[in-house]
Amino acid sequence: MFCASKHIFGRLAPLRGATTSLTSSSTSTSLRPSFFPSRSLTRSRLFASIKDLYYYNNSSSSSSPKSFSSISSSPSPDDKDFVKIVEVGPRDGLQNEKTIVPLDTKISLIEKLSTTGLRVIEAGSFVAPKWVPQMADSTSILSHLLRSPPPSPQPVTYPFLVPNLKGLESALPRTTPPPPQAGVSEISIFASASEGFSLKNLNCDIATSFERFQPVVKRALENNIKVRGYVSMVIACPYSGDTPPEKVVEVTKKLLEMGCYEVSLGDTTGVGNPYSIDVLMKALIEGGVPVEKLACHFHDTYGQAIVNCMVGLANGVRVFDSSVAGLGGCPYAKGATGNVATEDLVYFLHSVGMKTGVDLEKVSEVGAWISEAIGRKNNSKVGPALLAKKPETPASS
């Protein structure tokens, strides 16, 4: 892979003397491979960064090689090599399944994921059932989690997507003053960097969507509820075409200024490639967005999700969204497949010496279970391969 990366970046050799700024009007604005528009190499040390990252914990000074599952202990979030994984399978992964998944199955999925070392598991969405019928039982899921918190090796946060004030009402405690653990501790709001997608998904333009988010965020913060922001269509949109990086910067900044503690960048249709993701990351960082407040949310439509995670990691991102077994899709983006599989992401992160606290074998077992439970293909590459190596359990006599 590194040889291929070197070959690709070698195509930029004639540009070594270029000094064109990323925001200069003379720079090509297309984010699709043409192959790679003009850009100064001084703006990108991507290949070198990835190579350094790969060898970080695989140098000759190491007394013994590390296995991919040996980094599944519980590292501190303050560790410089720690990467937080936000598991979105129970919400983003299941919400577009055409057949309604039984409540018991959803709860079992969350409980099983809680045993794997994951620290954040998106549990549901308080949206109108007529728009997303799969999430109609989110109130029941929240009630169960509050009544019977799943056993886990460390504390787990269970965020819910909340699009408006009515949705927030469903997430708030019913009594005053509220008893401990009476409601959600974290919610998410969903914005778009594309006007076309905002109109299709939120039925309003971007400016109006922020007017609607403002009271939601304000009330959530007043109730000591953390707020995470999502930005969709950060690379391109099926309705509006390529998304200008500066638009993503603008929307991301607004979410942070509004009170979101973190913003997840969604390549909703999965059209991103290493170059376009690197351009976006550089634009955000140079635009004054703190990289420690960014997360990456990649779909695997064209098989680029893991390599795009590698680009995000090389740019300093330490939070990634993923979905067990690669569950997911997008009803507003034809051809968009699921999120990057949690199993594949964990395998990759461990392979380059990063720490997640996630047990790869356990999460692979959960991926196999949920795929069979809802009758769909397991879109993870790593999970089935890893489980195939396990010795078969002898049948009981």
Backbone torsions as a table, in degrees:
resi	resn	phi	psi	omega
1	MET	NA	-40.1	-177.5
2	PHE	-68.0	-34.4	176.9
3	CYS	-63.1	-42.8	179.2
4	ALA	-63.4	-41.6	179.3
5	SER	-62.7	-39.6	-179.4
6	LYS	-64.9	-38.6	179.2
7	HIS	-64.0	-43.3	-179.6
8	ILE	-62.5	-49.1	-177.9
9	PHE	-70.6	-20.9	175.7
10	GLY	-64.7	-23.8	178.4
11	ARG	-65.5	-16.9	-179.3
12	LEU	-89.4	1.2	-176.4
13	ALA	-52.7	-42.5	179.7
14	PRO	-61.3	-13.4	-177.0
15	LEU	-95.1	5.4	-174.0
16	ARG	-55.8	-30.6	-178.4
17	GLY	-88.8	-1.2	-177.3
18	ALA	-71.6	148.1	178.6
19	THR	-129.8	16.6	-177.6
20	THR	-62.8	132.6	178.4
21	SER	-75.2	150.0	178.0
22	LEU	-59.7	-30.7	-178.4
23	THR	-98.3	5.7	-179.9
24	SER	-69.5	146.5	-179.8
25	SER	-68.2	-17.5	-179.1
26	SER	-84.2	-7.9	179.6
27	THR	-84.4	139.5	178.1
28	SER	-62.6	136.8	-178.5
29	THR	-94.3	-7.2	-179.5
30	SER	-68.9	135.3	178.0
31	LEU	-102.7	4.4	177.8
32	ARG	-91.4	151.2	-179.1
33	PRO	-63.5	129.0	-178.3
34	SER	-122.0	-14.2	21.5
35	PHE	-107.7	111.5	-176.8
36	PHE	62.1	107.1	175.5
37	PRO	-64.0	168.0	-177.8
38	SER	-59.4	138.3	178.1
39	ARG	-168.6	138.6	-177.9
40	SER	-68.9	134.0	178.1
41	LEU	-65.0	-20.8	178.8
42	THR	-66.4	-15.7	-179.7
43	ARG	-85.8	-15.0	-175.1
44	SER	-137.5	117.5	172.7
45	ARG	-112.3	34.6	-171.8
46	LEU	-58.3	-50.1	-175.8
47	PHE	-62.0	-47.2	179.9
48	ALA	-61.5	-40.1	-179.2
49	SER	-63.1	-43.1	-179.7
50	ILE	-65.5	-41.9	-179.6
51	LYS	-63.0	-44.6	177.7
52	ASP	-61.0	-41.3	-179.3
53	LEU	-62.4	-42.5	-177.1
54	TYR	-63.5	-40.8	-175.8
55	TYR	-87.7	0.6	-174.9
56	TYR	-54.1	-50.2	-179.8
57	ASN	-111.4	23.2	-179.7
58	ASN	-130.3	28.8	-178.7
59	SER	-81.7	166.1	-177.8
60	SER	-66.8	-16.8	179.9
61	SER	-75.5	-13.1	-180.0
62	SER	-71.3	132.8	-176.9
63	SER	-71.1	-27.7	179.6
64	SER	-152.9	147.9	-179.2
65	PRO	-67.9	148.6	179.6
66	LYS	-93.6	136.6	174.3
67	SER	-89.9	158.2	-175.5
68	PHE	-67.7	-23.9	-179.4
69	SER	-94.6	-4.1	-176.7
70	SER	-80.7	-5.2	-177.8
71	ILE	-105.4	32.1	-175.3
72	SER	-102.5	12.5	174.8
73	SER	-71.2	-174.1	-175.1
74	SER	-100.8	89.1	-179.5
75	PRO	-74.9	159.2	177.2
76	SER	-77.6	139.1	175.9
77	PRO	-60.1	-18.4	179.3
78	ASP	-83.0	-10.7	177.8
79	ASP	-62.0	132.2	-177.0
80	LYS	-64.5	-18.6	179.8
81	ASP	-99.8	5.5	-179.1
82	PHE	-80.3	135.9	175.4
83	VAL	-121.4	124.3	178.0
84	LYS	-84.9	128.7	175.9
85	ILE	-105.3	126.5	175.7
86	VAL	-100.4	108.7	-178.6
87	GLU	-80.2	118.2	-175.8
88	VAL	-110.3	8.0	-176.6
89	GLY	-56.0	-49.0	-177.6
90	PRO	-63.6	-22.4	178.1
91	ARG	-107.6	-74.3	-177.1
92	ASP	-63.4	-33.1	-178.7
93	GLY	-71.4	-39.1	-174.6
94	LEU	-95.7	-18.3	-167.1
95	GLN	-62.5	-23.8	-178.2
96	ASN	-103.9	8.8	174.2
97	GLU	-64.8	130.4	-175.6
98	LYS	-70.2	-35.2	177.8
99	THR	-90.4	129.3	-178.0
100	ILE	-62.2	125.0	178.1
101	VAL	-82.2	128.7	-178.2
102	PRO	-58.1	147.4	179.7
103	LEU	-55.5	-43.2	-178.9
104	ASP	-60.7	-36.6	179.3
105	THR	-67.9	-41.3	178.5
106	LYS	-62.7	-44.3	179.8
107	ILE	-65.4	-41.3	178.2
108	SER	-62.4	-38.5	178.3
109	LEU	-61.5	-46.7	179.9
110	ILE	-63.1	-42.8	-179.2
111	GLU	-65.3	-41.3	178.8
112	LYS	-66.1	-41.7	178.7
113	LEU	-63.8	-31.8	-178.5
114	SER	-65.1	-21.0	-178.4
115	THR	-86.9	-5.1	-170.7
116	THR	-90.3	-8.0	-176.2
117	GLY	102.5	-4.4	174.9
118	LEU	-64.4	143.5	-177.1
119	ARG	-106.9	-17.6	178.8
120	VAL	-134.7	122.7	-179.9
121	ILE	-130.8	110.2	179.5
122	GLU	-68.9	119.7	-166.2
123	ALA	-99.5	-23.2	-177.2
124	GLY	179.4	-168.1	-175.2
125	SER	-150.6	128.9	178.6
126	PHE	-94.1	72.1	178.1
127	VAL	-114.0	166.5	-180.0
128	ALA	-63.8	125.9	-178.2
129	PRO	-55.6	-29.4	-178.8
130	LYS	-68.5	-25.1	178.6
131	TRP	-89.4	-40.4	179.8
132	VAL	-133.3	79.1	-176.0
133	PRO	-60.3	-25.9	-179.1
134	GLN	-63.7	-24.7	-177.5
135	MET	-99.2	12.7	-176.0
136	ALA	-63.6	-21.6	-177.0
137	ASP	-101.2	20.7	-178.1
138	SER	-62.9	-33.5	177.5
139	THR	-61.9	-40.0	178.4
140	SER	-67.0	-36.8	178.0
141	ILE	-64.8	-44.9	178.6
142	LEU	-61.1	-45.3	-180.0
143	SER	-59.0	-41.6	179.8
144	HIS	-65.3	-43.4	-178.4
145	LEU	-64.3	-35.9	178.7
146	LEU	-73.8	-35.9	-178.0
147	ARG	-78.0	-39.6	-176.5
148	SER	-135.6	76.9	-180.0
149	PRO	-57.2	130.7	-178.6
150	PRO	-63.9	141.3	175.2
151	PRO	-64.6	139.9	-177.7
152	SER	-152.1	153.7	-179.5
153	PRO	-69.7	-15.9	176.6
154	GLN	-153.6	166.3	-179.8
155	PRO	-58.3	139.7	180.0
156	VAL	-121.8	136.4	174.3
157	THR	-98.4	137.6	-178.8
158	TYR	-120.0	85.2	-179.6
159	PRO	-72.9	157.1	173.7
160	PHE	-126.8	140.6	175.2
161	LEU	-75.2	131.1	-178.3
162	VAL	-131.4	108.6	-174.9
163	PRO	-84.6	-19.1	-174.3
164	ASN	-157.8	178.5	-178.2
165	LEU	-63.3	-36.0	178.7
166	LYS	-62.8	-40.3	176.9
167	GLY	-65.2	-37.6	180.0
168	LEU	-65.1	-35.2	178.3
169	GLU	-56.5	-36.2	-179.6
170	SER	-70.0	-22.2	-177.5
171	ALA	-93.7	-13.5	-176.2
172	LEU	-87.5	157.0	177.3
173	PRO	-60.7	152.1	-178.3
174	ARG	-90.9	-12.7	-175.5
175	THR	-118.0	159.0	178.0
176	THR	-130.5	124.1	-5.5
177	PRO	-72.6	154.1	-177.4
178	PRO	-73.5	140.7	174.3
179	PRO	-70.6	164.8	178.0
180	PRO	-57.9	144.7	177.7
181	GLN	55.7	40.2	-175.9
182	ALA	-89.9	-16.3	-179.0
183	GLY	-148.1	-168.6	-178.7
184	VAL	-70.9	153.9	176.4
185	SER	-101.9	-12.3	179.9
186	GLU	-152.8	139.9	173.7
187	ILE	-126.7	167.9	176.0
188	SER	-127.1	146.3	172.0
189	ILE	-119.4	155.6	-167.5
190	PHE	-125.9	106.0	177.2
191	ALA	-107.3	174.9	178.8
192	SER	-134.0	148.2	174.7
193	ALA	-93.3	0.8	-179.1
194	SER	-117.7	125.9	177.8
195	GLU	-61.8	-41.4	-178.4
196	GLY	-61.7	-43.8	-179.2
197	PHE	-71.7	-35.6	177.4
198	SER	-60.3	-42.6	179.6
199	LEU	-65.4	-39.0	-178.8
200	LYS	-73.9	-40.3	-171.9
201	ASN	-91.7	-37.6	-176.8
202	LEU	-111.4	-2.7	179.7
203	ASN	60.1	31.7	177.1
204	CYS	-162.0	164.5	177.7
205	ASP	-78.1	174.2	-174.8
206	ILE	-62.2	-44.3	-178.7
207	ALA	-59.3	-43.4	179.6
208	THR	-66.7	-36.4	179.4
209	SER	-61.0	-37.5	178.5
210	PHE	-70.6	-32.3	175.3
211	GLU	-63.2	-34.7	179.3
212	ARG	-76.8	-32.6	-179.1
213	PHE	-71.2	-32.8	-172.4
214	GLN	-52.3	-52.9	-179.7
215	PRO	-67.6	-28.2	178.2
216	VAL	-65.3	-49.6	-179.1
217	VAL	-64.4	-43.2	-178.9
218	LYS	-58.9	-47.9	-177.7
219	ARG	-69.4	-37.5	178.6
220	ALA	-61.1	-47.2	-179.5
221	LEU	-64.3	-34.8	176.8
222	GLU	-63.6	-26.0	179.3
223	ASN	-99.6	18.3	178.2
224	ASN	59.2	34.9	176.5
225	ILE	-104.2	124.7	178.1
226	LYS	-70.8	149.8	-179.0
227	VAL	-125.4	127.6	176.6
228	ARG	-110.6	141.2	179.1
229	GLY	-106.8	144.9	171.7
230	TYR	-113.9	142.2	170.2
231	VAL	-123.0	119.8	-179.3
232	SER	-94.9	164.6	176.0
233	MET	55.2	47.5	-175.5
234	VAL	-76.5	-14.2	179.0
235	ILE	-110.1	-50.1	179.6
236	ALA	-158.7	159.2	-176.3
237	CYS	-130.7	139.8	179.1
238	PRO	-67.5	-15.1	-178.5
239	TYR	-103.7	-32.7	-174.9
240	SER	-114.3	-2.7	-179.5
241	GLY	81.6	-157.1	-178.5
242	ASP	-59.8	139.2	179.0
243	THR	-94.1	120.5	178.0
244	PRO	-62.4	132.3	178.9
245	PRO	-54.8	-34.9	-178.7
246	GLU	-65.1	-26.3	176.7
247	LYS	-70.8	-38.0	177.0
248	VAL	-65.0	-41.5	177.7
249	VAL	-59.2	-45.8	-179.2
250	GLU	-60.4	-49.2	-178.3
251	VAL	-66.3	-41.0	179.7
252	THR	-61.6	-44.7	178.8
253	LYS	-62.0	-40.4	179.4
254	LYS	-62.2	-41.5	179.6
255	LEU	-64.4	-42.2	179.2
256	LEU	-66.6	-43.5	179.1
257	GLU	-64.1	-30.8	-179.5
258	MET	-70.9	-24.5	178.6
259	GLY	131.4	0.9	176.8
260	CYS	-67.2	134.5	-179.9
261	TYR	-82.4	-16.5	-176.2
262	GLU	-156.6	147.7	178.7
263	VAL	-127.0	126.6	179.5
264	SER	-97.4	125.8	-177.0
265	LEU	-92.4	113.9	-174.0
266	GLY	-101.6	115.4	169.5
267	ASP	-86.4	76.2	-166.9
268	THR	-58.4	-37.8	-179.1
269	THR	-95.8	-1.9	176.2
270	GLY	69.4	26.9	-178.7
271	VAL	-91.1	-4.0	-178.6
272	GLY	-64.9	149.8	176.1
273	ASN	-132.8	170.7	-175.9
274	PRO	-53.3	-37.7	-178.7
275	TYR	-70.5	-49.4	-176.8
276	SER	-64.9	-35.1	177.1
277	ILE	-68.3	-40.0	179.0
278	ASP	-64.9	-41.3	176.3
279	VAL	-58.4	-46.0	-178.8
280	LEU	-63.0	-46.2	-178.9
281	MET	-61.3	-42.9	179.3
282	LYS	-63.4	-39.8	179.9
283	ALA	-63.5	-41.3	-180.0
284	LEU	-66.0	-46.8	-178.0
285	ILE	-66.5	-44.6	179.1
286	GLU	-70.4	-20.5	177.6
287	GLY	-83.5	1.6	175.8
288	GLY	93.1	11.6	177.7
289	VAL	-85.8	121.7	179.6
290	PRO	-63.7	125.5	-176.3
291	VAL	-63.6	-26.4	179.6
292	GLU	-70.8	-9.8	176.4
293	LYS	-101.7	9.9	-178.1
294	LEU	-109.0	146.1	171.0
295	ALA	-129.7	158.9	178.7
296	CYS	-117.2	138.5	-176.4
297	HIS	-131.8	96.5	-173.5
298	PHE	-108.8	136.3	171.2
299	HIS	-97.2	156.1	-169.8
300	ASP	-108.5	33.5	-176.1
301	THR	-52.9	-44.0	-178.1
302	TYR	-110.5	19.7	176.5
303	GLY	71.5	22.1	-176.1
304	GLN	-105.8	3.5	-171.6
305	ALA	-61.2	-46.4	-177.8
306	ILE	-66.8	-43.6	179.4
307	VAL	-67.2	-30.7	175.1
308	ASN	-69.2	-35.1	173.7
309	CYS	-62.3	-38.6	178.5
310	MET	-61.5	-39.0	178.1
311	VAL	-66.9	-43.7	177.7
312	GLY	-60.6	-43.2	179.5
313	LEU	-62.1	-43.6	180.0
314	ALA	-65.2	-24.1	178.4
315	ASN	-89.9	0.4	174.5
316	GLY	106.5	-0.7	178.8
317	VAL	-69.7	136.4	180.0
318	ARG	-127.7	19.8	175.0
319	VAL	-136.4	127.4	179.9
320	PHE	-134.4	138.5	174.2
321	ASP	-89.5	145.4	176.0
322	SER	-155.7	167.1	-176.3
323	SER	-132.4	126.4	-178.8
324	VAL	-55.7	135.7	-179.2
325	ALA	63.3	12.0	-179.8
326	GLY	69.0	26.8	178.5
327	LEU	-60.2	147.7	171.9
328	GLY	130.2	-176.5	-177.5
329	GLY	162.6	-170.4	178.8
330	CYS	-147.4	117.0	-177.1
331	PRO	-67.5	-19.0	-178.6
332	TYR	-93.5	-2.3	-177.8
333	ALA	-129.6	99.1	-177.0
334	LYS	-59.6	132.1	178.1
335	GLY	87.8	-7.8	-179.1
336	ALA	-72.7	121.3	179.0
337	THR	-92.7	-168.2	-171.7
338	GLY	-71.7	175.1	176.0
339	ASN	-66.9	164.8	172.4
340	VAL	-58.0	137.3	-177.5
341	ALA	-71.3	136.1	179.2
342	THR	-57.8	-40.6	180.0
343	GLU	-59.4	-44.4	-178.3
344	ASP	-68.0	-39.2	179.9
345	LEU	-65.2	-45.5	179.8
346	VAL	-61.7	-44.4	179.4
347	TYR	-58.4	-46.6	179.7
348	PHE	-62.3	-49.2	-176.6
349	LEU	-61.8	-42.7	178.1
350	HIS	-65.5	-33.9	-177.2
351	SER	-67.0	-24.0	178.6
352	VAL	-104.5	17.7	172.5
353	GLY	85.0	9.6	177.5
354	MET	-85.3	162.8	-177.3
355	LYS	-117.8	135.4	-179.0
356	THR	-123.2	-22.4	-173.6
357	GLY	76.8	3.9	-176.8
358	VAL	-96.7	133.3	176.5
359	ASP	-82.1	110.4	-174.3
360	LEU	-62.9	-40.3	-178.9
361	GLU	-66.4	-41.5	-179.9
362	LYS	-64.7	-44.0	-178.2
363	VAL	-69.3	-29.0	176.0
364	SER	-67.1	-37.9	177.6
365	GLU	-65.9	-38.0	177.7
366	VAL	-65.9	-40.5	178.5
367	GLY	-61.0	-41.4	178.0
368	ALA	-66.3	-40.0	-178.4
369	TRP	-65.1	-49.8	-176.0
370	ILE	-68.2	-33.0	178.0
371	SER	-62.5	-42.5	178.4
372	GLU	-71.0	-37.9	-176.1
373	ALA	-64.0	-36.4	-178.1
374	ILE	-105.6	5.1	173.8
375	GLY	66.9	43.6	178.1
376	ARG	-130.8	163.6	-179.9
377	LYS	-68.1	139.7	173.3
378	ASN	-79.5	112.5	-175.9
379	ASN	-86.8	2.7	173.9
380	SER	-77.4	143.1	173.2
381	LYS	-88.7	-40.5	-174.4
382	VAL	-72.3	-45.3	-175.2
383	GLY	-53.2	-59.1	179.6
384	PRO	-60.4	-37.5	179.9
385	ALA	-65.2	-41.3	-179.8
386	LEU	-67.5	-44.5	-177.9
387	LEU	-69.5	-26.6	178.6
388	ALA	-66.5	-22.1	-179.5
389	LYS	-82.9	-15.1	-178.1
390	LYS	-70.8	139.0	176.2
391	PRO	-65.7	140.2	-179.4
392	GLU	-67.8	139.8	177.2
393	THR	-74.3	124.0	-179.0
394	PRO	-58.9	138.0	178.0
395	ALA	-66.2	137.8	-179.6
396	SER	-71.5	141.2	-178.1
397	SER	-82.2	NA	NA
